[in-house]
Amino acid sequence: MTSRRAIALYFILVLGAMTWVSWYASTAPTITSLAQYADLKGKEGVNVIKGFEIVCAEPWGLATMFDAYFGFLAFWLYVAWRERTVAARLGWLVALLLLGNFAIAAYALLCLKQSGDETDLGKVFFTRKAA
């Protein structure tokens, strides 16, 4: 298996895993059975905003959010270096902050697709786009 194919398969796996875990989180029983979340009983579930509040209320949850978003921003620095237009840079920033690893996987797969048959991964990922 070529490195290019292995990278593509990895990011396809990321998209699949993130889709599954997001679906699971959206359809699994809620945490309302736990005593500390008793005030949520009788509600349909926990939406993204409330889930974010709950996660960030826990010290390790907050640390995990910091870790994730610093990683997204670090990846965005690479994207900002590679992309030439302000619109593309801002668009990918919004996508990364809202979609996280979905956006990272999509960006990597897009780089692979746009590079055609290039086999040198250095050229695929570390060549700035033309102006």
LUMMAR-781959 format. One record per residue: residue in three letters; chain; residue number from 1; x, y, z of N, C-alpha, C in turn. Coordinates in steps of 0.001 Angstrom, whole numbers. Atoms other than C-alpha are relative to their C-alpha. Layout:
BEGIN
atom rest: ALA | kette: A | nr: NUM | n.xx: X | n.yy: Y | n.zz: Z | ca.xx: X | ca.yy: Y | ca.zz: Z | c.xx: X | c.yy: Y | c.zz: Z $
...
This chain:
BEGIN
atom rest: MET | kette: A | nr: 1 | n.xx: 847 | n.yy: -1175 | n.zz: 0 | ca.xx: 0 | ca.yy: 0 | ca.zz: 0 | c.xx: 894 | c.yy: 1240 | c.zz: 0 $
atom rest: THR | kette: A | nr: 2 | n.xx: -789 | n.yy: -1227 | n.zz: 75 | ca.xx: 1326 | ca.yy: 3423 | ca.zz: -906 | c.xx: -320 | c.yy: 902 | c.zz: 1191 $
atom rest: SER | kette: A | nr: 3 | n.xx: 231 | n.yy: -965 | n.zz: -1088 | ca.xx: 1696 | ca.yy: 6198 | ca.zz: 1666 | c.xx: -1214 | c.yy: 864 | c.zz: -299 $
atom rest: ARG | kette: A | nr: 4 | n.xx: 1132 | n.yy: -828 | n.zz: 414 | ca.xx: -788 | ca.yy: 8275 | ca.zz: -285 | c.xx: -1322 | c.yy: -712 | c.zz: 285 $
atom rest: ARG | kette: A | nr: 5 | n.xx: 1214 | n.yy: 794 | n.zz: -225 | ca.xx: -3393 | ca.yy: 5496 | ca.zz: -122 | c.xx: -250 | c.yy: -167 | c.zz: 1499 $
atom rest: ALA | kette: A | nr: 6 | n.xx: 139 | n.yy: 166 | n.zz: -1449 | ca.xx: -2728 | ca.yy: 4928 | ca.zz: 3601 | c.xx: -532 | c.yy: 1278 | c.zz: 642 $
atom rest: ILE | kette: A | nr: 7 | n.xx: 478 | n.yy: -1277 | n.zz: -549 | ca.xx: -3250 | ca.yy: 8632 | ca.zz: 4351 | c.xx: -1459 | c.yy: 211 | c.zz: -375 $
atom rest: ALA | kette: A | nr: 8 | n.xx: 1395 | n.yy: -146 | n.zz: 432 | ca.xx: -6448 | ca.yy: 8705 | ca.zz: 2303 | c.xx: -909 | c.yy: -914 | c.zz: 821 $
atom rest: LEU | kette: A | nr: 9 | n.xx: 801 | n.yy: 935 | n.zz: -793 | ca.xx: -7750 | ca.yy: 5609 | ca.zz: 4116 | c.xx: -138 | c.yy: 467 | c.zz: 1447 $
atom rest: TYR | kette: A | nr: 10 | n.xx: 65 | n.yy: -518 | n.zz: -1367 | ca.xx: -6879 | ca.yy: 7145 | ca.zz: 7485 | c.xx: -1056 | c.yy: 1103 | c.zz: 105 $
atom rest: PHE | kette: A | nr: 11 | n.xx: 936 | n.yy: -1105 | n.zz: -108 | ca.xx: -8837 | ca.yy: 10314 | ca.zz: 6789 | c.xx: -1431 | c.yy: -420 | c.zz: -352 $
atom rest: ILE | kette: A | nr: 12 | n.xx: 1333 | n.yy: 569 | n.zz: 217 | ca.xx: -11763 | ca.yy: 8319 | ca.zz: 5391 | c.xx: -477 | c.yy: -663 | c.zz: 1292 $
atom rest: LEU | kette: A | nr: 13 | n.xx: 330 | n.yy: 597 | n.zz: -1305 | ca.xx: -11665 | ca.yy: 6363 | ca.zz: 8675 | c.xx: -395 | c.yy: 1087 | c.zz: 1003 $
atom rest: VAL | kette: A | nr: 14 | n.xx: 341 | n.yy: -1111 | n.zz: -899 | ca.xx: -11678 | ca.yy: 9674 | ca.zz: 10605 | c.xx: -1408 | c.yy: 486 | c.zz: -294 $
atom rest: LEU | kette: A | nr: 15 | n.xx: 1348 | n.yy: -462 | n.zz: 353 | ca.xx: -14747 | ca.yy: 10854 | ca.zz: 8682 | c.xx: -1060 | c.yy: -1008 | c.zz: 436 $
atom rest: GLY | kette: A | nr: 16 | n.xx: 955 | n.yy: 1033 | n.zz: -405 | ca.xx: -16491 | ca.yy: 7535 | ca.zz: 9282 | c.xx: -170 | c.yy: -72 | c.zz: 1504 $
atom rest: ALA | kette: A | nr: 17 | n.xx: 56 | n.yy: 85 | n.zz: -1458 | ca.xx: -15601 | ca.yy: 7396 | ca.zz: 12971 | c.xx: -677 | c.yy: 1229 | c.zz: 603 $
atom rest: MET | kette: A | nr: 18 | n.xx: 618 | n.yy: -1218 | n.zz: -522 | ca.xx: -16585 | ca.yy: 11025 | ca.zz: 13579 | c.xx: -1498 | c.yy: 19 | c.zz: -313 $
atom rest: THR | kette: A | nr: 19 | n.xx: 1423 | n.yy: 80 | n.zz: 336 | ca.xx: -19886 | ca.yy: 10465 | ca.zz: 11760 | c.xx: -699 | c.yy: -957 | c.zz: 945 $
atom rest: TRP | kette: A | nr: 20 | n.xx: 615 | n.yy: 982 | n.zz: -906 | ca.xx: -20595 | ca.yy: 7357 | ca.zz: 13841 | c.xx: -124 | c.yy: 552 | c.zz: 1416 $
atom rest: VAL | kette: A | nr: 21 | n.xx: 44 | n.yy: -453 | n.zz: -1394 | ca.xx: -19682 | ca.yy: 8913 | ca.zz: 17197 | c.xx: -953 | c.yy: 1184 | c.zz: 150 $
atom rest: SER | kette: A | nr: 22 | n.xx: 958 | n.yy: -1117 | n.zz: -61 | ca.xx: -21698 | ca.yy: 12047 | ca.zz: 16388 | c.xx: -1427 | c.yy: -521 | c.zz: -47 $
atom rest: TRP | kette: A | nr: 23 | n.xx: 1319 | n.yy: 621 | n.zz: 49 | ca.xx: -24689 | ca.yy: 9909 | ca.zz: 15436 | c.xx: -315 | c.yy: -657 | c.zz: 1344 $
atom rest: TYR | kette: A | nr: 24 | n.xx: 196 | n.yy: 674 | n.zz: -1279 | ca.xx: -24233 | ca.yy: 7834 | ca.zz: 18583 | c.xx: -321 | c.yy: 1011 | c.zz: 1099 $
atom rest: ALA | kette: A | nr: 25 | n.xx: 224 | n.yy: -1014 | n.zz: -1038 | ca.xx: -24007 | ca.yy: 10936 | ca.zz: 20781 | c.xx: -1376 | c.yy: 646 | c.zz: -143 $
atom rest: SER | kette: A | nr: 26 | n.xx: 1311 | n.yy: -616 | n.zz: 239 | ca.xx: -27166 | ca.yy: 12284 | ca.zz: 19170 | c.xx: -1162 | c.yy: -932 | c.zz: 308 $
atom rest: THR | kette: A | nr: 27 | n.xx: 1110 | n.yy: 944 | n.zz: -161 | ca.xx: -29206 | ca.yy: 9098 | ca.zz: 19593 | c.xx: 67 | c.yy: -834 | c.zz: 1271 $
atom rest: ALA | kette: A | nr: 28 | n.xx: -153 | n.yy: 812 | n.zz: -1212 | ca.xx: -27858 | ca.yy: 7455 | ca.zz: 22765 | c.xx: -837 | c.yy: 586 | c.zz: 1139 $
atom rest: PRO | kette: A | nr: 29 | n.xx: 704 | n.yy: -534 | n.zz: -1176 | ca.xx: -29708 | ca.yy: 7753 | ca.zz: 26067 | c.xx: 799 | c.yy: 1154 | c.zz: 605 $
atom rest: THR | kette: A | nr: 30 | n.xx: -674 | n.yy: -1173 | n.zz: -550 | ca.xx: -28955 | ca.yy: 11044 | ca.zz: 27728 | c.xx: 556 | c.yy: -296 | c.zz: 1391 $
atom rest: ILE | kette: A | nr: 31 | n.xx: -626 | n.yy: 151 | n.zz: -1317 | ca.xx: -27036 | ca.yy: 11554 | ca.zz: 30939 | c.xx: -938 | c.yy: 393 | c.zz: 1128 $
atom rest: THR | kette: A | nr: 32 | n.xx: 939 | n.yy: -477 | n.zz: -1014 | ca.xx: -30184 | ca.yy: 12625 | ca.zz: 32763 | c.xx: -241 | c.yy: -1004 | c.zz: 1119 $
atom rest: SER | kette: A | nr: 33 | n.xx: 161 | n.yy: 975 | n.zz: -1082 | ca.xx: -30093 | ca.yy: 9424 | ca.zz: 34789 | c.xx: 1009 | c.yy: 249 | c.zz: 1125 $
atom rest: LEU | kette: A | nr: 34 | n.xx: -986 | n.yy: -307 | n.zz: -1036 | ca.xx: -27105 | ca.yy: 10816 | ca.zz: 36728 | c.xx: -540 | c.yy: 1098 | c.zz: 914 $
atom rest: ALA | kette: A | nr: 35 | n.xx: 558 | n.yy: -930 | n.zz: -993 | ca.xx: -27963 | ca.yy: 12692 | ca.zz: 39918 | c.xx: 374 | c.yy: 1456 | c.zz: -279 $
atom rest: GLN | kette: A | nr: 36 | n.xx: -439 | n.yy: -1386 | n.zz: 194 | ca.xx: -25900 | ca.yy: 15766 | ca.zz: 39039 | c.xx: -688 | c.yy: 682 | c.zz: -1191 $
atom rest: TYR | kette: A | nr: 37 | n.xx: 690 | n.yy: -566 | n.zz: 1142 | ca.xx: -27997 | ca.yy: 16241 | ca.zz: 35901 | c.xx: -1513 | c.yy: -167 | c.zz: 116 $
atom rest: ALA | kette: A | nr: 38 | n.xx: 1428 | n.yy: 226 | n.zz: -255 | ca.xx: -31420 | ca.yy: 15716 | ca.zz: 37492 | c.xx: -860 | c.yy: 1129 | c.zz: -555 $
atom rest: ASP | kette: A | nr: 39 | n.xx: 775 | n.yy: -1134 | n.zz: 503 | ca.xx: -32518 | ca.yy: 19200 | ca.zz: 36378 | c.xx: -306 | c.yy: -121 | c.zz: -1495 $
atom rest: LEU | kette: A | nr: 40 | n.xx: 247 | n.yy: 203 | n.zz: 1425 | ca.xx: -32446 | ca.yy: 17946 | ca.zz: 32770 | c.xx: -1105 | c.yy: -1016 | c.zz: -264 $
atom rest: LYS | kette: A | nr: 41 | n.xx: 1019 | n.yy: 1045 | n.zz: 181 | ca.xx: -35050 | ca.yy: 15202 | ca.zz: 33367 | c.xx: -1245 | c.yy: 574 | c.zz: -682 $
atom rest: GLY | kette: A | nr: 42 | n.xx: 1215 | n.yy: -404 | n.zz: 687 | ca.xx: -38090 | ca.yy: 15360 | ca.zz: 31143 | c.xx: 256 | c.yy: 791 | c.zz: -1263 $
atom rest: LYS | kette: A | nr: 43 | n.xx: -327 | n.yy: -728 | n.zz: 1226 | ca.xx: -36274 | ca.yy: 17180 | ca.zz: 28360 | c.xx: 367 | c.yy: -1006 | c.zz: -1075 $
atom rest: GLU | kette: A | nr: 44 | n.xx: -264 | n.yy: 892 | n.zz: 1131 | ca.xx: -35747 | ca.yy: 15698 | ca.zz: 24917 | c.xx: 1413 | c.yy: -560 | c.zz: 15 $
atom rest: GLY | kette: A | nr: 45 | n.xx: -1408 | n.yy: 406 | n.zz: 19 | ca.xx: -31996 | ca.yy: 15485 | ca.zz: 25391 | c.xx: 863 | c.yy: 1225 | c.zz: 195 $
atom rest: VAL | kette: A | nr: 46 | n.xx: -946 | n.yy: -1092 | n.zz: -174 | ca.xx: -28931 | ca.yy: 17622 | ca.zz: 25531 | c.xx: 439 | c.yy: 465 | c.zz: -1381 $
atom rest: ASN | kette: A | nr: 47 | n.xx: -449 | n.yy: -511 | n.zz: 1297 | ca.xx: -28272 | ca.yy: 19889 | ca.zz: 22567 | c.xx: 1491 | c.yy: 327 | c.zz: 65 $
atom rest: VAL | kette: A | nr: 48 | n.xx: -1441 | n.yy: -245 | n.zz: 96 | ca.xx: -24791 | ca.yy: 20900 | ca.zz: 21433 | c.xx: 449 | c.yy: 1067 | c.zz: 1000 $
atom rest: ILE | kette: A | nr: 49 | n.xx: -390 | n.yy: -1088 | n.zz: -905 | ca.xx: -24712 | ca.yy: 24125 | ca.zz: 23462 | c.xx: -11 | c.yy: -487 | c.zz: 1450 $
atom rest: LYS | kette: A | nr: 50 | n.xx: 80 | n.yy: 509 | n.zz: -1372 | ca.xx: -25883 | ca.yy: 22468 | ca.zz: 26687 | c.xx: 1083 | c.yy: -1058 | c.zz: 237 $
atom rest: GLY | kette: A | nr: 51 | n.xx: -1057 | n.yy: 999 | n.zz: -123 | ca.xx: -23512 | ca.yy: 19563 | ca.zz: 26049 | c.xx: 1359 | c.yy: 648 | c.zz: 209 $
atom rest: PHE | kette: A | nr: 52 | n.xx: -1254 | n.yy: -748 | n.zz: -156 | ca.xx: -20639 | ca.yy: 22035 | ca.zz: 25682 | c.xx: 110 | c.yy: 557 | c.zz: 1421 $
atom rest: GLU | kette: A | nr: 53 | n.xx: 6 | n.yy: -539 | n.zz: -1367 | ca.xx: -21623 | ca.yy: 23693 | ca.zz: 28977 | c.xx: 282 | c.yy: -1099 | c.zz: 1023 $
atom rest: ILE | kette: A | nr: 54 | n.xx: -183 | n.yy: 1115 | n.zz: -935 | ca.xx: -21783 | ca.yy: 20321 | ca.zz: 30740 | c.xx: 1444 | c.yy: -488 | c.zz: -33 $
atom rest: VAL | kette: A | nr: 55 | n.xx: -1388 | n.yy: 477 | n.zz: 130 | ca.xx: -18420 | ca.yy: 19172 | ca.zz: 29378 | c.xx: 965 | c.yy: 993 | c.zz: 639 $
atom rest: CYS | kette: A | nr: 56 | n.xx: -923 | n.yy: -1016 | n.zz: -510 | ca.xx: -16713 | ca.yy: 22452 | ca.zz: 30243 | c.xx: -146 | c.yy: 239 | c.zz: 1500 $
atom rest: ALA | kette: A | nr: 57 | n.xx: 167 | n.yy: -126 | n.zz: -1447 | ca.xx: -18126 | ca.yy: 22341 | ca.zz: 33786 | c.xx: 908 | c.yy: -974 | c.zz: 745 $
atom rest: GLU | kette: A | nr: 58 | n.xx: -904 | n.yy: 986 | n.zz: -592 | ca.xx: -15867 | ca.yy: 19344 | ca.zz: 34451 | c.xx: 1437 | c.yy: 395 | c.zz: -324 $
atom rest: PRO | kette: A | nr: 59 | n.xx: -1377 | n.yy: -419 | n.zz: 265 | ca.xx: -12128 | ca.yy: 20150 | ca.zz: 34844 | c.xx: 663 | c.yy: -739 | c.zz: -1165 $
atom rest: TRP | kette: A | nr: 60 | n.xx: -627 | n.yy: 725 | n.zz: 1101 | ca.xx: -10984 | ca.yy: 17368 | ca.zz: 32515 | c.xx: -728 | c.yy: 238 | c.zz: -1311 $
atom rest: GLY | kette: A | nr: 61 | n.xx: 745 | n.yy: -354 | n.zz: 1209 | ca.xx: -13737 | ca.yy: 18206 | ca.zz: 30061 | c.xx: 490 | c.yy: 1326 | c.zz: -562 $
atom rest: LEU | kette: A | nr: 62 | n.xx: -532 | n.yy: -1301 | n.zz: 412 | ca.xx: -12501 | ca.yy: 21793 | ca.zz: 29971 | c.xx: 1397 | c.yy: -154 | c.zz: -594 $
atom rest: ALA | kette: A | nr: 63 | n.xx: -1351 | n.yy: 239 | n.zz: 510 | ca.xx: -8912 | ca.yy: 20594 | ca.zz: 29515 | c.xx: -53 | c.yy: -646 | c.zz: -1383 $
atom rest: THR | kette: A | nr: 64 | n.xx: 157 | n.yy: 666 | n.zz: 1294 | ca.xx: -10056 | ca.yy: 18363 | ca.zz: 26645 | c.xx: -423 | c.yy: 993 | c.zz: -1070 $
atom rest: MET | kette: A | nr: 65 | n.xx: 425 | n.yy: -1018 | n.zz: 966 | ca.xx: -11805 | ca.yy: 21287 | ca.zz: 24931 | c.xx: 1168 | c.yy: 912 | c.zz: -375 $
atom rest: PHE | kette: A | nr: 66 | n.xx: -1184 | n.yy: -817 | n.zz: 298 | ca.xx: -8670 | ca.yy: 23445 | ca.zz: 25251 | c.xx: 931 | c.yy: -756 | c.zz: -937 $
atom rest: ASP | kette: A | nr: 67 | n.xx: -889 | n.yy: 830 | n.zz: 800 | ca.xx: -6599 | ca.yy: 20593 | ca.zz: 23823 | c.xx: -503 | c.yy: -107 | c.zz: -1436 $
atom rest: ALA | kette: A | nr: 68 | n.xx: 579 | n.yy: 158 | n.zz: 1341 | ca.xx: -8949 | ca.yy: 20033 | ca.zz: 20894 | c.xx: 95 | c.yy: 1304 | c.zz: -793 $
atom rest: TYR | kette: A | nr: 69 | n.xx: 34 | n.yy: -1253 | n.zz: 754 | ca.xx: -9297 | ca.yy: 23696 | ca.zz: 19950 | c.xx: 1394 | c.yy: 558 | c.zz: -270 $
atom rest: PHE | kette: A | nr: 70 | n.xx: -1371 | n.yy: -385 | n.zz: 324 | ca.xx: -5571 | ca.yy: 24418 | ca.zz: 20242 | c.xx: 510 | c.yy: -837 | c.zz: -1171 $
atom rest: GLY | kette: A | nr: 71 | n.xx: -365 | n.yy: 847 | n.zz: 1138 | ca.xx: -5071 | ca.yy: 21469 | ca.zz: 17882 | c.xx: -642 | c.yy: 485 | c.zz: -1291 $
atom rest: PHE | kette: A | nr: 72 | n.xx: 678 | n.yy: -512 | n.zz: 1190 | ca.xx: -7676 | ca.yy: 22843 | ca.zz: 15453 | c.xx: 669 | c.yy: 1283 | c.zz: -489 $
atom rest: LEU | kette: A | nr: 73 | n.xx: -661 | n.yy: -1249 | n.zz: 382 | ca.xx: -5990 | ca.yy: 26245 | ca.zz: 15520 | c.xx: 1396 | c.yy: -249 | c.zz: -550 $
atom rest: ALA | kette: A | nr: 74 | n.xx: -1325 | n.yy: 340 | n.zz: 534 | ca.xx: -2564 | ca.yy: 24680 | ca.zz: 14989 | c.xx: -137 | c.yy: -517 | c.zz: -1430 $
atom rest: PHE | kette: A | nr: 75 | n.xx: 218 | n.yy: 479 | n.zz: 1362 | ca.xx: -3908 | ca.yy: 22849 | ca.zz: 11936 | c.xx: -380 | c.yy: 1163 | c.zz: -905 $
atom rest: TRP | kette: A | nr: 76 | n.xx: 389 | n.yy: -1148 | n.zz: 804 | ca.xx: -5462 | ca.yy: 26108 | ca.zz: 10746 | c.xx: 1218 | c.yy: 834 | c.zz: -404 $
atom rest: LEU | kette: A | nr: 77 | n.xx: -1213 | n.yy: -736 | n.zz: 381 | ca.xx: -2016 | ca.yy: 27758 | ca.zz: 10808 | c.xx: 619 | c.yy: -613 | c.zz: -1259 $
atom rest: TYR | kette: A | nr: 78 | n.xx: -464 | n.yy: 686 | n.zz: 1210 | ca.xx: -928 | ca.yy: 25149 | ca.zz: 8263 | c.xx: -891 | c.yy: 355 | c.zz: -1184 $
atom rest: VAL | kette: A | nr: 79 | n.xx: 946 | n.yy: -323 | n.zz: 1069 | ca.xx: -4078 | ca.yy: 25775 | ca.zz: 6210 | c.xx: 200 | c.yy: 1442 | c.zz: -451 $
atom rest: ALA | kette: A | nr: 80 | n.xx: -185 | n.yy: -1418 | n.zz: 334 | ca.xx: -3532 | ca.yy: 29546 | ca.zz: 6370 | c.xx: 1290 | c.yy: 208 | c.zz: -791 $
atom rest: TRP | kette: A | nr: 81 | n.xx: -1244 | n.yy: -84 | n.zz: 757 | ca.xx: 37 | ca.yy: 29071 | ca.zz: 5129 | c.xx: -205 | c.yy: -529 | c.zz: -1418 $
atom rest: ARG | kette: A | nr: 82 | n.xx: 163 | n.yy: 671 | n.zz: 1295 | ca.xx: -1069 | ca.yy: 26786 | ca.zz: 2287 | c.xx: -967 | c.yy: 732 | c.zz: -918 $
atom rest: GLU | kette: A | nr: 83 | n.xx: 1011 | n.yy: -699 | n.zz: 803 | ca.xx: -4122 | ca.yy: 28743 | ca.zz: 1128 | c.xx: 470 | c.yy: 1425 | c.zz: -294 $
atom rest: ARG | kette: A | nr: 84 | n.xx: -469 | n.yy: -1324 | n.zz: 420 | ca.xx: -3551 | ca.yy: 32009 | ca.zz: -735 | c.xx: -1025 | c.yy: 1111 | c.zz: 206 $
atom rest: THR | kette: A | nr: 85 | n.xx: 1003 | n.yy: -1065 | n.zz: -100 | ca.xx: -6856 | ca.yy: 33856 | ca.zz: -368 | c.xx: -523 | c.yy: 125 | c.zz: 1426 $
atom rest: VAL | kette: A | nr: 86 | n.xx: 561 | n.yy: -263 | n.zz: -1324 | ca.xx: -8305 | ca.yy: 35456 | ca.zz: 2732 | c.xx: -1319 | c.yy: -753 | c.zz: 163 $
atom rest: ALA | kette: A | nr: 87 | n.xx: 1294 | n.yy: 690 | n.zz: -72 | ca.xx: -11707 | ca.yy: 33959 | ca.zz: 1902 | c.xx: 195 | c.yy: -1479 | c.zz: 326 $
atom rest: ALA | kette: A | nr: 88 | n.xx: -252 | n.yy: 1425 | n.zz: -273 | ca.xx: -10304 | ca.yy: 30407 | ca.zz: 1845 | c.xx: 507 | c.yy: -181 | c.zz: 1425 $
atom rest: ARG | kette: A | nr: 89 | n.xx: -536 | n.yy: 95 | n.zz: -1358 | ca.xx: -8381 | ca.yy: 31005 | ca.zz: 5060 | c.xx: -1111 | c.yy: 152 | c.zz: 1035 $
atom rest: LEU | kette: A | nr: 90 | n.xx: 1100 | n.yy: -215 | n.zz: -953 | ca.xx: -11440 | ca.yy: 32370 | ca.zz: 6872 | c.xx: -1033 | c.yy: -1116 | c.zz: -68 $
atom rest: GLY | kette: A | nr: 91 | n.xx: 958 | n.yy: 1096 | n.zz: 152 | ca.xx: -13719 | ca.yy: 29690 | ca.zz: 5448 | c.xx: 461 | c.yy: -1257 | c.zz: 717 $
atom rest: TRP | kette: A | nr: 92 | n.xx: -523 | n.yy: 1187 | n.zz: -676 | ca.xx: -11441 | ca.yy: 26918 | ca.zz: 6683 | c.xx: 92 | c.yy: 215 | c.zz: 1510 $
atom rest: LEU | kette: A | nr: 93 | n.xx: -13 | n.yy: -270 | n.zz: -1451 | ca.xx: -11094 | ca.yy: 28638 | ca.zz: 10080 | c.xx: -1373 | c.yy: -281 | c.zz: 593 $
atom rest: VAL | kette: A | nr: 94 | n.xx: 1369 | n.yy: 230 | n.zz: -482 | ca.xx: -14872 | ca.yy: 28631 | ca.zz: 10515 | c.xx: -313 | c.yy: -1494 | c.zz: -24 $
atom rest: ALA | kette: A | nr: 95 | n.xx: 265 | n.yy: 1440 | n.zz: 108 | ca.xx: -15090 | ca.yy: 25025 | ca.zz: 9285 | c.xx: 720 | c.yy: -774 | c.zz: 1105 $
atom rest: LEU | kette: A | nr: 96 | n.xx: -759 | n.yy: 701 | n.zz: -1043 | ca.xx: -12356 | ca.yy: 23892 | ca.zz: 11688 | c.xx: -582 | c.yy: 231 | c.zz: 1384 $
atom rest: LEU | kette: A | nr: 97 | n.xx: 537 | n.yy: -296 | n.zz: -1329 | ca.xx: -13883 | ca.yy: 25655 | ca.zz: 14684 | c.xx: -1374 | c.yy: -619 | c.zz: 213 $
atom rest: LEU | kette: A | nr: 98 | n.xx: 1336 | n.yy: 587 | n.zz: -129 | ca.xx: -17366 | ca.yy: 24307 | ca.zz: 13959 | c.xx: -11 | c.yy: -1522 | c.zz: -168 $
atom rest: LEU | kette: A | nr: 99 | n.xx: 60 | n.yy: 1420 | n.zz: 350 | ca.xx: -16570 | ca.yy: 20859 | ca.zz: 12577 | c.xx: 1197 | c.yy: -815 | c.zz: 472 $
atom rest: GLY | kette: A | nr: 100 | n.xx: -1163 | n.yy: 700 | n.zz: -534 | ca.xx: -13153 | ca.yy: 20000 | ca.zz: 14036 | c.xx: 606 | c.yy: -1009 | c.zz: -952 $
atom rest: ASN | kette: A | nr: 101 | n.xx: -653 | n.yy: 1043 | n.zz: 777 | ca.xx: -11833 | ca.yy: 16693 | ca.zz: 12747 | c.xx: -724 | c.yy: -349 | c.zz: -1292 $
atom rest: PHE | kette: A | nr: 102 | n.xx: 686 | n.yy: 141 | n.zz: 1289 | ca.xx: -14531 | ca.yy: 16490 | ca.zz: 10067 | c.xx: 705 | c.yy: 890 | c.zz: -1032 $
atom rest: ALA | kette: A | nr: 103 | n.xx: -627 | n.yy: -956 | n.zz: 918 | ca.xx: -12953 | ca.yy: 19595 | ca.zz: 8492 | c.xx: 1448 | c.yy: -387 | c.zz: -299 $
atom rest: ILE | kette: A | nr: 104 | n.xx: -1385 | n.yy: 414 | n.zz: 228 | ca.xx: -9392 | ca.yy: 18321 | ca.zz: 8968 | c.xx: 53 | c.yy: -1149 | c.zz: -1005 $
atom rest: ALA | kette: A | nr: 105 | n.xx: 25 | n.yy: 1133 | n.zz: 923 | ca.xx: -10203 | ca.yy: 15047 | ca.zz: 7229 | c.xx: -410 | c.yy: 447 | c.zz: -1400 $
atom rest: ALA | kette: A | nr: 106 | n.xx: 447 | n.yy: -491 | n.zz: 1303 | ca.xx: -12057 | ca.yy: 16846 | ca.zz: 4440 | c.xx: 1115 | c.yy: 783 | c.zz: -691 $
atom rest: TYR | kette: A | nr: 107 | n.xx: -1088 | n.yy: -784 | n.zz: 587 | ca.xx: -9129 | ca.yy: 19231 | ca.zz: 3906 | c.xx: 1098 | c.yy: -915 | c.zz: -533 $
atom rest: ALA | kette: A | nr: 108 | n.xx: -1050 | n.yy: 933 | n.zz: 431 | ca.xx: -6602 | ca.yy: 16378 | ca.zz: 3723 | c.xx: -439 | c.yy: -762 | c.zz: -1248 $
atom rest: LEU | kette: A | nr: 109 | n.xx: 497 | n.yy: 718 | n.zz: 1177 | ca.xx: -8775 | ca.yy: 14433 | ca.zz: 1278 | c.xx: -77 | c.yy: 923 | c.zz: -1215 $
atom rest: LEU | kette: A | nr: 110 | n.xx: 33 | n.yy: -973 | n.zz: 1087 | ca.xx: -9246 | ca.yy: 17584 | ca.zz: -803 | c.xx: 1406 | c.yy: 243 | c.zz: -557 $
atom rest: CYS | kette: A | nr: 111 | n.xx: -1395 | n.yy: -153 | n.zz: 449 | ca.xx: -5450 | ca.yy: 18070 | ca.zz: -928 | c.xx: 411 | c.yy: -1184 | c.zz: -869 $
atom rest: LEU | kette: A | nr: 112 | n.xx: -339 | n.yy: 1196 | n.zz: 768 | ca.xx: -5037 | ca.yy: 14487 | ca.zz: -2121 | c.xx: -703 | c.yy: -2 | c.zz: -1361 $
atom rest: LYS | kette: A | nr: 113 | n.xx: 761 | n.yy: -12 | n.zz: 1254 | ca.xx: -7766 | ca.yy: 14876 | ca.zz: -4752 | c.xx: 562 | c.yy: 1033 | c.zz: -967 $
atom rest: GLN | kette: A | nr: 114 | n.xx: -483 | n.yy: -1080 | n.zz: 854 | ca.xx: -6417 | ca.yy: 18179 | ca.zz: -6065 | c.xx: 1411 | c.yy: -241 | c.zz: -523 $
atom rest: SER | kette: A | nr: 115 | n.xx: -1382 | n.yy: 233 | n.zz: 417 | ca.xx: -2879 | ca.yy: 16814 | ca.zz: -6372 | c.xx: 107 | c.yy: -1004 | c.zz: -1142 $
atom rest: GLY | kette: A | nr: 116 | n.xx: -18 | n.yy: 933 | n.zz: 1124 | ca.xx: -3867 | ca.yy: 14348 | ca.zz: -9087 | c.xx: 746 | c.yy: -1274 | c.zz: 330 $
atom rest: ASP | kette: A | nr: 117 | n.xx: -760 | n.yy: 1238 | n.zz: -176 | ca.xx: -1426 | ca.yy: 11484 | ca.zz: -9425 | c.xx: 1334 | c.yy: 208 | c.zz: 711 $
atom rest: GLU | kette: A | nr: 118 | n.xx: -1270 | n.yy: -276 | n.zz: -690 | ca.xx: 1394 | ca.yy: 13120 | ca.zz: -7442 | c.xx: 237 | c.yy: -1046 | c.zz: 1087 $
atom rest: THR | kette: A | nr: 119 | n.xx: -324 | n.yy: 1027 | n.zz: -996 | ca.xx: 3120 | ca.yy: 10453 | ca.zz: -5361 | c.xx: 881 | c.yy: 518 | c.zz: 1127 $
atom rest: ASP | kette: A | nr: 120 | n.xx: -847 | n.yy: -593 | n.zz: -1038 | ca.xx: 5462 | ca.yy: 12720 | ca.zz: -3387 | c.xx: -907 | c.yy: 751 | c.zz: 986 $
atom rest: LEU | kette: A | nr: 121 | n.xx: 923 | n.yy: -606 | n.zz: -966 | ca.xx: 3440 | ca.yy: 13497 | ca.zz: -259 | c.xx: 483 | c.yy: 1363 | c.zz: 489 $
atom rest: GLY | kette: A | nr: 122 | n.xx: -518 | n.yy: -1324 | n.zz: -329 | ca.xx: 5735 | ca.yy: 16416 | ca.zz: 510 | c.xx: -567 | c.yy: 1044 | c.zz: -951 $
atom rest: LYS | kette: A | nr: 123 | n.xx: 572 | n.yy: -919 | n.zz: 991 | ca.xx: 4512 | ca.yy: 18025 | ca.zz: -2706 | c.xx: -1514 | c.yy: 121 | c.zz: 171 $
atom rest: VAL | kette: A | nr: 124 | n.xx: 1458 | n.yy: -24 | n.zz: -177 | ca.xx: 902 | ca.yy: 17079 | ca.zz: -1964 | c.xx: -386 | c.yy: 927 | c.zz: 1154 $
atom rest: PHE | kette: A | nr: 125 | n.xx: 416 | n.yy: -717 | n.zz: -1203 | ca.xx: 773 | ca.yy: 18578 | ca.zz: 1527 | c.xx: 821 | c.yy: 1253 | c.zz: 327 $
atom rest: PHE | kette: A | nr: 126 | n.xx: -864 | n.yy: -1113 | n.zz: -407 | ca.xx: 3652 | ca.yy: 21062 | ca.zz: 1721 | c.xx: 414 | c.yy: 873 | c.zz: -1162 $
atom rest: THR | kette: A | nr: 127 | n.xx: -171 | n.yy: -937 | n.zz: 1093 | ca.xx: 3330 | ca.yy: 23000 | ca.zz: -1498 | c.xx: -1126 | c.yy: 1012 | c.zz: 136 $
atom rest: ARG | kette: A | nr: 128 | n.xx: 1038 | n.yy: -1029 | n.zz: -95 | ca.xx: 1544 | ca.yy: 26314 | ca.zz: -1244 | c.xx: -769 | c.yy: 61 | c.zz: -1297 $
atom rest: LYS | kette: A | nr: 129 | n.xx: 831 | n.yy: -128 | n.zz: 1191 | ca.xx: -1324 | ca.yy: 26831 | ca.zz: -3625 | c.xx: 468 | c.yy: 1206 | c.zz: -812 $
atom rest: ALA | kette: A | nr: 130 | n.xx: -372 | n.yy: -1097 | n.zz: 885 | ca.xx: -707 | ca.yy: 29068 | ca.zz: -6608 | c.xx: -880 | c.yy: 1216 | c.zz: 285 $
atom rest: ALA | kette: A | nr: 131 | n.xx: 732 | n.yy: -1261 | n.zz: -277 | ca.xx: -1736 | ca.yy: 32699 | ca.zz: -6222 | c.xx: -1091 | c.yy: 251 | c.zz: -991 $
